[in-house]
Amino acid sequence: MDFSENQPIYQQISDHICNQILDKKWTPDDRIPSVREIAVAMEVNPNTAMRAFQILQEKGILVNKRGVGHFIADDAYETVLELKRIEFIETDVPAFIKSMKRLGYSLSDIKDLA
């Protein structure tokens, strides 16, 4: 995985897992690779991978079954979808609008493209 310098690595790992869920590659009750497996695959420190897992557990996206591994929560898809929608509205849309204004586009120009 190619990491961006604009965002902490643990957050990028968390986003990768969320994208797997949104793409329905991982579904409720699926066991995901272990912290160590993720760390090795992504060539990061296991502590970095563990931080991503902890964040996803706190958000209710992952469930840790002690001694067995981490699993996708029953409502993970809906949770991730809602979080990504909020992020899109709060981050991506304002950046897009700012770029539009900078380039001299209006909303009607964009509407004509769709």
N, C-alpha and C positions, 0 to 999 in steps of 0.2 A: 504494500500500500504506500502510495506517495503522500506524505504528510505536508500540509500547508503550515507555513510559519505564522499565519494569522490567527490561529486557534490552538489551544492546548491539545496535545496528542490524545489525552484521555477523552476529551470532548469529541475528537474526530472518531475515535473508536466507538464511543457511544452513538454517534450519528450513523456510523457504518452498521451497527447492530439494528438501530431503528429503521434504517433503509431496507435491511433484509426483511424486517417485519412488514414494512409498507409494501414491499415487492412480493410479499407472501411466500418468501423462500423459507421463512421460519414462522410457524403457526403456533397457536396455543398448545401448551404441553410438550412442545418440541424441546429436547435437550440440546443446548447449544455447546459449542466447544468450551473446554475449561479455560480458566484464566491463563494457565500455563500454555495451553495450546494456542490461544489467541496471541499471547505475548510472543511465542516462537514464530507463528505465522506472520505477524506484523513487525517482527524484529524490534520489540520494545521491552522495557523492563516489566517484569510481572506486576510490580507495584502500580505501574501506570495502567495496565489492563484491569487490575483489581479496582482501581479508583473508578474506571468507567462502569464496571459491574455494580459497584456500590451505588453510584448515582442512579443507574437504571432500576436497582432494587428500591431505592427511596421513592422513585416516581411510580412504582408499582408495575413496571414493565417486565422485570425479571423476578423470578421466585427462586430462592436458594433452598434446595432440599438437601439438608445436611448429609454429607457422606455420599450423595448421589450426583449432585451437580446443579447447575443453573438451568432453569426452564423458562420458556416464554409464558407469561401470565395469561390467564383466560381473556382478559379485556385489553391486552397489550396493543392490538391493532388500533382500537378506538382511542386509547390513551396517546399513542404516538401520533396518530392523525390529528388529534386536537392540539397537541404540543407543537407539531410542525405547522399547523395552520396559524397558530398564534405567532410563532416565530416569523412566518412569511409576512403576515400583516404588520408586525412591529419592526421588522428588519429589511426584508427584501423589497416590499412595496415602497417605503420611503426612499430607499436608495435608487430604485427604478425611476420614481417621480423626479428626484433630484437630477438624475442623468438626463431625463427627458427635457427638463427645463434648461439645463446647461446646453443641450444640443438644439434647442429651439423647437421642440415638438410640443404639440398640444394634445389633449385627450382625444379630440376628434381625429387627429392624424393617426393615432394608435388604433382607434376604433375602425378606421378605414382599412387597416392592415389585417384585421381579424376576419 
